[in-house]
């Protein structure tokens, strides 16, 4: 890669505050050069404060990061839907309930009781079949998967994957990686349409970090500087090179290429919210491992899952 090409890769790392606008702490949308299919907004709401969005051609998924919220949705047919999202104290405390709003909806989110941090995930709707309907997914309906083993153990909450949520384009989940572990590993990619093997999907990683065990009430020696790391790299034909130090509120975008590992530094737990969508006819998360590293999966046989997991909730 040339020095110019390497320098350009900084556009895929969005530090907290760098995209703040329109009342949102984080804004990722198709106004970013080279970004087309996914979006994310993180809005901070005081009790009773409302925020609204109407975005033709996009469907949305409301995910409380901390606190609670009420959601109202007027869909394209004029039907009105409501959901009271119970939420949670933090992303490390366990799964949350979520609300899905189909394309053509007028969406309003209102903070409840205390200050709330709310993520609104978005995906451009492409023709993948009949339109989906509004849905409130309860926290106890969210499948919780303990993936990997040993130091590659992580907790995956699959509230917005095809097996859990009827939607048109969006695929979303969240991952918690205990301090010192690696997730999103082996490195993998999903940037080509290959029937039954791989789907073409953009991906957003939104991060939060904490001192290890803080959400579980464990004794904490100090506040520290909770930090993690994210790697994205490409091929000779499609180069990309990102190695980002991430903290709460930071975002890494994956337009293409191998991504992983996501690394939780010793002493600090790592969380990320993933939002995916693409132009293909099929809504599916099909990946292929980097052939240089895929063999690592074989080493997990007979190795126990990290006993710190799940940090919250229960495995499906």
C-alpha positions in Angstrom: 0.0 0.0 0.0 1.1 3.6 -0.6 1.4 6.1 2.2 -1.6 7.9 0.7 -3.7 4.8 0.8 -2.7 4.0 4.4 -3.5 7.6 5.5 -7.0 7.4 3.9 -7.9 4.4 6.1 -8.3 6.7 9.1 -11.7 7.6 7.7 -13.0 4.2 8.9 -12.2 5.0 12.5 -14.7 7.5 14.0 -13.6 8.6 17.5 -16.3 9.6 20.0 -17.6 13.1 19.3 -16.2 13.2 15.7 -19.7 12.6 14.1 -21.9 14.4 16.6 -24.7 16.3 15.0 -28.5 16.7 15.0 -28.8 16.1 18.7 -26.9 12.7 18.4 -23.6 11.8 20.0 -22.9 9.4 17.1 -24.1 9.6 13.5 -23.2 7.1 10.8 -25.1 7.4 7.6 -24.8 7.5 3.9 -23.4 11.0 3.9 -20.1 9.4 4.7 -18.1 8.8 1.5 -18.1 5.2 0.5 -20.9 4.2 3.0 -24.2 3.1 1.6 -26.2 0.4 3.4 -26.1 0.8 7.2 -26.5 3.6 9.7 -26.3 4.2 13.4 -27.3 7.1 15.7 -26.7 7.2 19.4 -28.9 9.7 21.2 -28.8 10.8 24.9 -32.2 11.6 26.4 -33.2 13.0 29.7 -36.5 11.8 31.3 -39.4 12.9 29.1 -37.1 14.2 26.3 -38.1 13.0 22.8 -36.2 12.5 19.6 -37.8 11.7 16.2 -36.7 10.3 12.9 -38.4 9.7 9.6 -36.1 8.3 6.9 -37.6 7.0 3.7 -36.0 3.8 2.4 -34.6 2.8 5.7 -35.7 0.4 8.5 -34.6 0.9 12.1 -33.9 -1.0 15.3 -34.0 0.8 18.7 -31.5 -0.6 21.2 -31.2 0.9 24.7 -27.5 1.0 25.7 -28.3 2.3 29.2 -31.6 3.4 30.7 -35.1 2.9 29.4 -37.3 4.5 26.7 -40.7 4.5 25.1 -41.0 4.1 21.4 -43.9 5.2 19.1 -44.0 4.2 15.5 -46.4 5.3 12.8 -45.8 2.9 9.9 -46.3 3.3 6.2 -49.9 2.1 6.4 -50.7 4.8 9.1 -51.0 2.2 11.9 -49.6 3.4 15.2 -47.5 1.1 17.4 -46.0 1.6 20.9 -43.4 -0.2 23.0 -42.1 0.5 26.5 -38.4 -0.5 26.4 -37.3 -1.6 29.9 -33.7 -1.3 28.9 -30.8 -1.9 31.3 -28.3 -0.1 33.5 -25.4 -0.7 31.1 -24.5 -2.8 28.1 -22.5 -5.1 30.4 -25.5 -5.8 32.6 -27.2 -8.2 30.2 -29.5 -8.3 27.2 -32.1 -5.6 26.5 -35.4 -5.5 24.8 -35.4 -3.8 21.4 -38.0 -2.3 19.0 -38.0 -2.8 15.2 -39.6 -0.1 13.0 -40.2 -1.0 9.3 -39.3 1.1 6.4 -41.6 4.1 5.9 -42.1 4.7 9.6 -42.2 7.9 11.6 -40.2 6.9 14.8 -40.2 8.7 18.1 -38.0 7.7 21.1 -38.7 9.3 24.5 -36.5 8.9 27.6 -38.0 7.3 30.7 -37.3 7.9 34.4 -33.5 8.6 34.2 -31.0 9.6 31.5 -30.9 7.1 28.7 -28.4 6.3 26.0 -30.2 4.9 23.0 -28.8 3.4 19.8 -30.9 3.6 16.7 -29.6 1.1 14.1 -30.5 1.6 10.4 -30.4 -0.4 7.2 -31.2 0.6 3.6 -34.2 -1.5 2.4 -33.5 -3.5 -0.7 -36.0 -5.9 -2.3 -35.7 -9.0 -0.2 -39.4 -9.8 -0.1 -42.4 -8.6 1.7 -42.2 -5.7 4.1 -41.8 -6.6 7.8 -43.9 -5.4 10.7 -43.3 -3.4 13.9 -42.1 -5.7 16.7 -41.1 -5.3 20.3 -38.6 -8.1 21.2 -38.5 -8.7 25.0 -35.1 -9.2 26.7 -35.9 -12.8 27.6 -36.6 -13.5 23.9 -33.1 -12.6 22.9 -30.9 -15.7 22.2 -27.7 -15.4 24.2 -24.8 -17.5 22.6 -21.5 -18.3 24.3 -19.2 -18.4 21.4 -15.6 -19.7 21.2 -13.6 -21.1 24.1 -10.8 -20.2 26.5 -9.3 -16.8 25.7 -11.5 -16.6 22.6 -14.7 -16.8 24.6 -17.4 -14.1 24.1 -21.1 -13.5 24.7 -23.2 -12.8 21.7 -26.8 -11.4 22.0 -28.6 -12.1 18.8 -31.6 -9.8 19.0 -31.5 -8.7 15.3 -30.3 -11.7 13.3 -32.5 -13.4 10.7 -33.3 -16.3 13.1 -34.6 -13.9 15.8 -36.1 -11.0 14.0 -38.3 -10.7 10.8 -36.8 -7.7 8.9 -35.9 -6.8 5.3 -32.2 -5.9 5.4 -30.9 -5.2 8.8 -28.8 -7.7 10.8 -27.7 -6.7 14.3 -26.3 -8.2 17.4 -24.0 -7.2 20.3 -20.9 -8.9 21.7 -19.4 -8.7 25.2 -15.7 -9.8 25.5 -14.3 -10.3 29.0 -11.1 -8.6 29.9 -8.0 -10.1 28.2 -10.0 -12.1 25.6 -10.2 -11.9 21.8 -13.5 -11.9 19.8 -14.4 -11.4 16.2 -11.8 -14.1 15.7 -10.5 -15.8 13.6 -10.6 -12.8 11.3 -13.3 -13.2 8.7 -15.0 -11.3 5.9 -18.3 -10.9 4.2 -17.8 -8.6 1.2 -18.7 -10.8 -1.8 -21.9 -12.5 -2.9 -21.1 -16.2 -3.2 -24.1 -18.5 -3.0 -24.2 -20.4 0.2 -20.7 -19.3 1.2 -20.6 -15.5 1.7 -22.9 -12.5 1.6 -21.9 -8.9 0.9 -22.4 -6.8 4.0 -21.2 -3.5 5.3 -20.6 -3.6 9.1 -20.6 -1.0 11.9 -18.8 -1.7 15.2 -19.9 0.7 18.0 -17.8 0.2 21.2 -18.1 0.6 24.9 -15.5 -0.3 27.6 -15.5 -0.7 31.4 -13.1 -1.7 34.1 -13.4 -5.5 34.5 -16.4 -6.6 36.4 -17.7 -3.1 37.2 -21.3 -3.9 36.0 -21.4 -7.0 38.2 -20.5 -5.1 41.4 -17.1 -6.6 41.7 -14.5 -4.5 43.7 -12.6 -2.2 41.3 -9.1 -0.9 42.2 -9.5 2.3 40.2 -11.3 3.9 37.2 -8.4 3.2 34.9 -8.6 4.0 31.2 -10.8 1.2 29.7 -9.5 0.5 26.3 -9.7 -2.2 23.5 -8.4 -2.7 20.0 -9.9 -3.4 16.6 -8.2 -4.7 13.5 -9.4 -4.5 9.8 -7.2 -5.5 6.9 -7.7 -6.2 3.2 -6.3 -7.9 0.2 -3.9 -6.7 -2.6 -7.0 -6.1 -4.8 -9.0 -4.3 -2.1 -6.6 -2.8 0.4 -7.7 -1.5 3.8 -5.6 -1.2 7.0 -7.1 -0.2 10.3 -5.7 -0.8 13.7 -7.8 1.3 16.2 -7.5 1.8 19.9 -11.2 2.1 21.0 -13.1 3.4 24.0 -16.7 4.1 24.8 -18.5 5.8 22.0 -15.9 5.0 19.3 -16.9 3.5 16.0 -15.0 1.4 13.4 -16.5 0.9 10.0 -15.9 -2.2 7.8 -16.7 -1.5 4.2 -14.9 -4.7 3.1 -12.0 -6.9 4.1 -11.0 -9.2 6.9 -11.9 -7.9 10.3 -10.8 -9.1 13.7 -9.6 -9.6 16.2 -11.5 -7.3 18.6 -9.3 -7.3 21.7 -10.3 -6.6 25.2 -7.2 -5.4 27.1 -6.4 -7.1 30.4 -8.4 -5.3 33.2 -11.0 -4.0 30.8 -14.2 -5.6 29.4 -15.1 -4.8 25.8 -18.6 -4.4 24.2 -19.6 -3.8 20.6 -22.8 -3.4 18.8 -22.7 -4.7 15.2 -25.0 -3.4 12.4 -24.9 -5.1 9.0 -26.7 -4.8 5.7 -25.9 -5.1 2.0 -27.2 -5.0 -1.5 -27.7 -8.8 -2.0 -31.0 -10.5 -2.5 -30.7 -12.6 0.6 -30.7 -11.3 4.2 -28.1 -13.6 5.7 -24.8 -13.4 7.6 -22.5 -15.8 5.7 -18.8 -15.4 6.4 -15.5 -16.9 5.4 -12.4 -17.1 7.7 -9.0 -15.8 6.7 -7.4 -19.1 5.6 -4.2 -18.1 7.4 -6.0 -18.2 10.7 -9.2 -20.3 10.4 -7.4 -23.3 11.8 -7.5 -21.7 15.2 -11.1 -22.9 15.6 -9.9 -26.5 15.8 -7.9 -25.6 19.0 -11.2 -24.9 20.8 -12.3 -28.5 20.9 -12.4 -29.7 24.5 -11.6 -26.2 25.9 -14.1 -24.7 28.4 -15.9 -21.4 27.8 -14.5 -18.6 30.0 -16.3 -19.0 33.4 -16.9 -15.3 33.6 -19.6 -15.7 30.9 -22.3 -14.8 30.5 -21.7 -11.4 32.1 -25.5 -11.0 32.0 -28.5 -13.1 30.8 -28.4 -16.8 30.1 -27.2 -18.8 27.1 -29.9 -19.9 24.7 
